[in-house]
Amino acid sequence: MRLRYRNTIDDGVAFNLFHIRHSPTLRRNVAITTWVLSIAAGIAAFFAINWLPSPHGAEAVQFSAAIAAIITTALCVWTLPRSLRHSMTKQACKLYAEGQNRTFVCEHELEIAEQALIERTPYSQSEARYEVIEHIQITKDYTFIYVSAISAHVIPHERVLEGDCEAFIAEVRKRMPSPAEVATPE
């Protein structure tokens, strides 16, 4: 059974974004960065307002500073994750632009062989035994067949040139040592 599809730079960026959003390590890093920067911004706002002179007395200044700190922290928590993802997207685009990416931006053929999943492009051929397939993630637009923690076969559903993606993935699942590893994130 074979599946042919074409990848573009956008598919590589989409994979990176998917990975950023679903990797426990990257999600934890984004959360920690968000909270640390948000709390730091809130503390900075509190002290900045506390240093301002006020004709209404120290209590009014402290109350205003506390409100400013809470609002600043909340705004940062709300905007920073989006901003960090946007920054990571731009970085992924720049990284892909650094090279020609001939082995990614081209037509791919995946073949289900007896012992391994074989990938062919005009520039390379590789095979991965079914035991090394860590998991499969399926979204509305893509199927990602992870062959390591950070690399996957990226199958864009709208650019499948030949074959039935769903039937192909079902067959790969049967050959994986642990078919329960196939997941569809929300």
N, C-alpha and C positions, 0 to 999 in steps of 0.2 A: 504494500500500500504506500502511495506517495502523495505528497502535498507540495505544490509549488506556489510561491508567493514572492512579492517584491517588497524590499525594505527601503525606506527613505530616512533622511536625517530626523524627520519628525517622529519616526517610530523609535529611534534611539532615545530621543528626548522624552517621549512618552514612557518608555521603559524606566528611565532614570526617575521621572516624577512618580511613577507607580511605586518604585522601590523606596524612594524617600518617604512616601506616605505609608508604606506597609512594613518596612523593616523595623523591628522592635528597637534596634540600636539607634537608627536615625530618628525615629519618632521620639525616643527618650532624649536624644541630644537636642532636638528642636524644643521639646518641652522644658528642659533645663535652661537652655539659652533664653527662651521666652520668659520664664519666671525670674531668672536672675536679673536680666535687663529690665524687666517691668518693675521689680521691687527696687532696683537701684534708681530707676527714673522716679518712682514714687518717693523715695527717701530724699532724692535731690530736690524734688518739688517742695517737699515739706520744709527742708532747711532753707531753701531759697525764699520761701514766703515768710518763714520765721524771722529772717534777717531784715525784712522790710519794716520800717517804722509805721506804727498805726496810732491814730488819734483815739481809737476805740479801746485800747488796752491790750494787754498780753493774751487774755483769754480769747478775744476775737481773732487775734492773729493765729493763735494755735489752732482754733477751730477751722479757720480758713485754710491753714496749712494742711491740716488733716484731710479736709475735703479735697484739696488740690492733689494731695498724695494718692488718695483713693481713686480719683478720676484719672489721674495720670497712669497709675498701675493698671486700671481696667482698660484704658485705651491701648496700652502697650500689649496686654494679654490678648486683646481682640485683634490688633493689627500686625503684631510681630510674626506669628506663624505664616500668615499670607505673604508678608514681605520676605521672610526667609525662603519660602518655597519659590517665590518669584526670582529671588537672587540665585537660587540653585538652578532654576530653569535657564536663566541667562548664562550661568557658568557651564552647564551641559551643552548649550548651543555653541558657546565659544570653544569648548573642548573638541566637539565634533568638527568645527570649522578649521581646526589646526591641521587636519590631515585629509587625505582623500577618502579614507574609510572604504576602500574597494571591497573588502570582504564582508562589509555590512550593508552598504548602500548598493544593492544589486539584487538580482533574482536568486532565490534560495530554493533548494529542493530538499525536503526531508523524506527519508525512506525508512520504513519499518522493516528491519532485517530480523533474522532469527535471534541474534544475540545483542543487537545494538541499534540505536537510532543513528542513521547516517545523514549527515548534512553535506550537500554539495552546493558550491557557488561556482561562477566562472573562474574563480581564483584559488579556491581551496576545497579540500574535502576532509571531513573529520567524522569520527564516530564516538558515540558515548554509550557505554553499556547501560542497560536499563536500571541497574543498581545505583548508578550515579545520579539519576534524575531525582533531585531532592523534593521538588513539588511542582505542581502545575497551577497557575493562577489564570482564571478566565474573567475578563471584563466584557463590557458591551462591545468594545472595539478591538480588543486584543486577547491573544492567548500567549502566556509566557511559560515556556518549559524551562524551569531552572535546572541547570546542570552543575551549578555551584551556588554558594550563598549570594554571589553578586553578578552572575552571568546567566543569561537565558537565551533560548531561541525565541525571538520576538516575531509573532505571527499576527500581522494586521488583518483583521477579518475582511475588510473591504478591498484588500489587494491580493486575495487568494486567487491565483491564476488557474489552478487545476487541483481537483480533489475536494473532498468533503471534510472540512475542518473538524466538525463534531465527531464524525465517524473515526477520523484519524486519531483524535485525542482519546476517544473511547478505547481504541485498540492499544494505544500507548499505555493507558491506565491498566489494561489487562496484563501487560507485560512488566509493569513496575512491581517490585517486591511488596510494596505497601500501597495499594490503590487508594486507600483512605487519605493519602497525602494530597489528593487533588482537591482544590478549594476554589470557591467563587466568592471573592470579597464583596462586601456591600459598597 
